[in-house]
């Protein structure tokens, strides 16, 4: 059973994760690189005084997982430029108030194929 302080910490971390994911989704545009998405995510969490949990987790080199099109999960941000028709999963994990907030969303960019 969690105590009130633990519940507050989990709530705070989950709230930051949700706000960060929304910010990343709203900021992602065709023509950006996956590194750009990582930078937006990283800066948003750091500005909160929190930490992007993915950095160095099992030697992961970036702040966010960006899985593009046929990459199943845990894609590493790189210089790939987003284009119309891309499917991008952004996987957010942040550490705040002693707890991790974790969630992800799929971003559909431009003219996507509804059959995929």
N, C-alpha and C positions, 0 to 999 in steps of 0.2 A: 504494500500500500504506500502510495506517495504522500508525503506531507505537503502542507500548503506552500512552503518555500520551493519544493521541487516542482510542484504544479505550476507555480508562477514562472520558474525558470524555463520549463518546457514550453509554456505558453508564449513567453517572450522570444525564445529561439524559433518556434514555429511561425510566429508572426513576422519575424525578420525574414525567414525563408520565403514566406508567401509574398511579402513586399518586394523582396529581391527578385523573385521569379517574375512578378508582374512588371517590374522595371525592365528586366532583361527582355521580356516578350515585347513590351511597348517600344523598346529601343532598337530591336533587331530589324534590319532593313536589307533588301536586296543590294548587293554591292559591297557589303561589309564582309570582313574576313571572320573566321571563327575565333581568331586571336582578338579581334575587336570586341566580340561578344564576351570573351573571357575578361577583358579589361573593364568593360562596363560592370560586369558582375562583381569583379574583385573590388573595384573602387567603391561601389555601393555598400558592400559589407564593411570594408575598412572605415568608410566615413561614419559608420554606426559605432565604431570602436570594437567591432567583432572580428571574427577570423573565418576565412573560407576553408572549411574542413578538408576539402579534396587535396589541397597542397600537401605534397609529400606523403599522402596516405598510400602505402605500398609503393612509394616512389613516384606517385602521380605528379607530373611536372606543372600542372596548371591549377586554376582556382575553380573551374567548372567543367563538367563533362558536356561535350557538344557532339551528339551523334547525328550525322547527316545521312539522309536517305537510307541506304542499306546497311549502315553501321548499327548493329543491334543495341549496344549500350556502351557506356564509358568511353566514348570517343574523346580523343585528345585535341583540344583546339589547335589550329594551325593556320596556314596562309590561304586555305581554301576560301574563295569568294562565293558568297551566297548568290544564287540566281533564281529567277522565276521558275517555279515548279519544284523547288527543293522542299523537303520535309526535314525539319530540324528539331531534335529533342534536346532541351536544355535541362540538365540535372543539377539542381541547386542543393548544396549542403553547407550550412554555416554553424559556427559555434558561438553561442551567446549565453551569458549568465550560467555557465557550467553545463550547458546542454546543447545538443545538435538539433537543428531544424532541417528537414530533408523533404524535398518534393521535386517534381519535374513536370514539364508540359511539352506538348508538340506544337511547333510553330509551322504553319503552312504559308509558304512564301509565293505570292503571285498566283500564276495560273497552274494549279496543281491538278493531277489526274485523280478524279474521284474514285477510280477503280482500284487504286493502290491502297 
